[in-house]
Amino acid sequence: MKILVTGAAGFIGSHLAERLVADGHDVAGLDSFSTFLYDAARKERNVAALERDARFRLIRGDVLDRAVVDEACRGSDVVVHLAALAGVGPSLHEPARYARVNLEGTANVLEACRAGGVARLVFASSSSVYGARPADSAPFREDDSCQRPVSPYAASKRAGELLCSMYRDVHGLGVSALRFFTVYGPRQRPDMAIHKFAATIAAGQPIELRGDGTTARDYTYVDDIVDGVVAACAKVEPGAFDIYNLGGSRTTTLARLVELIGDALGVVAKVAIGPEQPGDVPLTCADIGKAARELGYRPRVTLEDGLRRFVDWLTVDPCRDT
């Protein structure tokens, strides 16, 4: 197939583009190389090998530029829309920026699909759309109404899902919306907890836990996420709209995560307790039954194994201090 990946130079996008190219697809990757949250040098390194492959074409441009998006989408069989501003915490400080990039950018991609005759789209959503759910509501299912997101980022992702659903209803676009649950692995953004904690522990410095360590997450290794996205690309059909949870099917507390990172590094982490993060949620826990039945999704990498792989990468990361 001919597949466009927006956000192709990012953490998940670069892993996905590599998999699609290895599978024999022709891949166009659109990325703005924004310096928001981290240095663009990381993104340049993410796609350096891809740029040497004849099956990959890099397009430097922003999803807010409608003309660039139109040109990038033209001739695609499937569009995978990953490009977005990510992160709960930063979204609390710049809600308007998140709304513009994540909503207007998604609207541009949807319009480019409509205008260019692209009938199939895979949209990257987030587990954050479920909001602050009590423990007895776990695991989270796709049929939840998701009406109470607790951060601008979460709200922008839920609104993106609704835009996609509308384009199915009005224009017949086929969409699979994938709710990612705390993705980690090599190339993870340096502002994310696992990367930040591992780098700090490796340097012998104390880490600050936001809250008492009882918050829990469903951590998902990037290769498992890519498996789910590739399956969605193959399954999505014109005129259909589906939502799928892509998680690791196991919940781990923040305190236990720190212990496991220390184990992977071979040291005991030094911990300081800080205030809770506004907009954070106490729990994420994916019901992956639908993804298993319809996409054949089966997460294979345990958190322990995934953290060892991440630490192995971190020790040789040339951008470690940026």
N, C-alpha and C positions, 0 to 999 in steps of 0.2 A: 504493500500500500504506500501511498504518499501521505505522510503524516506531518502536520505542523505541531510543534511543541512550543507554547509560549512559556517564558521563564526558563528557557533551556540551559542557561548558564548557571542556574541556581543549584542548590543542594539536590533536591529530588529530580529536577528537570534534567540535569546532566547525567545522572544515573539512568533515567528513563531513555534519554536520547541514545546513550551507549547501547542499551539493551535492544532498542528498536533497530538500530543500525546493524547490530550483530545478528538480528533475526532476518535481515535482508530487506528491510523497508528503506525507502528514500525519505529522509527526515530533514525538514526545515526547522531551524531553531530561532525563535525570535526572543531577543533579550535587550533591555535598555542598559545593562551594566550599571545600575543605580548604585550609589555609595551609601544609601540609607541602610543603617544597622551594621554594615561591615564593608571593608575595603573591596573595591572592584577587582583587585589583583587576584583574589580568591576565585572569582568567576572566570577570569581569563584563564587561570590554570585548569579550572573544571572542564573547559571546552578545548584546551590546547590539542589534545590527541584527536578529538572529534574533527577538528578543522582539517586534519590531514587525511580524512576519509572521504572518498569521492561520493559516498551516499549521504553525506551531511552537508547542509548549506546553512551558514550562520547569517542571520539578518539582525543587524544592530538597529534597534528601534524600540519605541515605546508603545504600549497598548493604548495609550491616550491619543496617539496619532492615528486617526482613522485611515488615512491614505496608506500608511505603512502596513496597518493590519489588513486592509483590503488586499494589498499586493501579496502579503505573506500567505493569506488564506487561499488565494486563487489556485485552483487545481488540486486542492487537498481532498483526500478521501475521508480523513478524520482529523479533527482538531482537538488537541489536548491542551486545555487552558489552565496552566499552573501559575502564570504571572500574577502577582499580587503583593501588597504590603502585608507582611506577616507579623505576628507577635501581639499578645494581649496587652502587655505593659505599655509599649510605645503608642499603641492606639488610643490609650486614655489621654495622652498628651497631645495627639494630633488627630482628633476624630475626623475633621473635615478632609484632611489629606487621605486618610484611609477610605473614607466614603468615595472620594473622587477616583482614586486609582482602582479600588476594588469593584466599584459599581459602574462608573463610566467606562473603565477598561473592559469589564465583562460585557457591557452593552455594546461596545465597539466590536468585540469578537463575535457576539451573536449577530449583529447587523452585517458584519462581513461574511459570516456563514450564509445568512439569508440572501444577500446580494450576489454572492459568488456561487450559489448553488451547492454549498457544502451541506450535506444532510445529516452528519453525525458529529457529535461533540462529547468529549469527556471533560467534566468540570471538577476541579479540585476544591472541595469544601473542607470542613473541619469539624472535629468532635466538639469544638467550643460552642457550636450552635445549640447544644443540649442545655447549656446554662448550668446553674448551680443546683444540681439534682441531689436529693437525699440518697443515702446508701441503699435504702430498701427499694429504690427504683431501678437498680442495676440488675442485669446489664441493659444498656441503652439500645432501644430499637428504632429502626428507621421510620416507623409510623407515629412516633412522638410528634406532637404539634410544634415543638421548638419555638414557643412564643415569647420566651423570656431570656434572651442572650444577655450576658452581663458585662460585655465590653464592646466598644465600637468595631473591633476586629470581628468578633463573633456575629454581631448584627450585620456587618457587611457580607459575611459569608452566607448567612441565612437569606439575605436579600438577593444575593447572587443565585441561589437555588431557585428562588421564586421567579426571577427573571428568566432563567432557563426553562422553568415549567411553562411560563407564559409563551415563550417562543415555540414550544411544542404545541400548545393549544392553538395558537394563532397562525403559525407558519409551518407546522409539521416537522420542526427540527427534532431529531432524535438525540436525547441527552442522557448520559449516565453521570450522576453527581456522586462523587466519592468523598465520604467523610473520613479524613485521615485522623488517626489517633496517635499523637505525640511521636512523630517520626524521628529516628536518630540513626547515626551511622557515619562513616567517613564523609567528609565535606559538610557536615552539619554546621549551621550558622554558629559563630562563636558566642552569640548572645544567648543561646539556648542552654538549658540547665545542665545537660550531660556534658556538653563541650566546656562550658564555663567551670563546672565543678571539677572535671578531670584535669583541666589545665591548672587550676588553682591548687588542687591536691598534689599534683606532680611537682609543683614549684615549692611545696612545703608550707604553703600558706593556709590559714583557716578559711573555711567557706562559711558564708552566712546563709542559713536556712530561713526562708520566709515562712514564718509560722512554726508550729511545734513538731513538724515532720510527719504528721499523720495524714496529710493530703496524699491522695493516691492517683496514679495514672496507669493507663493502658499503653505501654511503650511498644512501638512497632519498628522493627529493623527495616531500613530503606529497601533492601532487596525484596522483602515481602510486599511492601507497598508497590514496588515496580511490577511484581507479579500480578497484583490486582489491577493496576492501570492497564497493563498489556492485555489482560483478559477482558477488561471493559472495552478496549478499542476493538477487539474482535467481535464482541457481542452486541454493542449498541446498534439499534435499528432506527431508521427514520420513523418519526411519528410516535416514538416511545419515550417515556420519562421514568427513570428509576433512580432511587437513592440507595447507596450501599455503604455500610460501615466497613472500613478496612483498619483492623486493629490487631493487636498481638494476642488477644484472647486471654490475657492474664493481667491482673492489677497489682501494682507494687507501690508501697508507701515511699514518700520522699526520704525518710530516714533509712529505709532498707536500700534504696537506690544508692545513697551515699556510701553505705557499707560495701555494696557490690562494686562500685567504682574503685574504692580503696583496694578491694581484693584484686581487681584486674590490674591495678598499678603496683600491688605488692606493698602497700603502706596502709597505715591507719589514718583516716581522715580526721583533721581537726575541725571542730564544728562550733560556730557561734549562732545563737538564735536571734533572728531579727523580726521585724513586724511583718504581718501577713501582707501579701501583694493585693492591692485593690483590683477587682475584676477577675481575680483567680477563682477557680472552682474547687470544691473539696474532693471531687472524684470524677474520673472518666473510666468507663468500662463498656467495651463494645460487645454487642450481640452480633456475631459475624455469621449467623445461620443463613441469612439471605445470600450473602456473598459466597458462602460455601456452596449452596445449592445452585445458584445461577451463574456464578463466575468460576466455580471450582477453586475458590480461594482457600488456601491452607497455609497459614504462617508457619514457617519452618525454623526460624532462628530464635532461640531462647534469649532472654535478656542477658544472662550470664555470658553466653557465647558472643552475642552482639556487642557487649561492652568490651570484651577482650579484642574483638576485631577493631572496634573504634580506638581503643588505646594503642593498638599496634600502628594504626594510621597516624594517630596524634603524635607519636614519637618521631615520625619522619615528615610531618606536615611542614612544608617550607614557609607557610604563612602563619606559623603558630603564634606569633606575637602581634598579628594585625587583626 
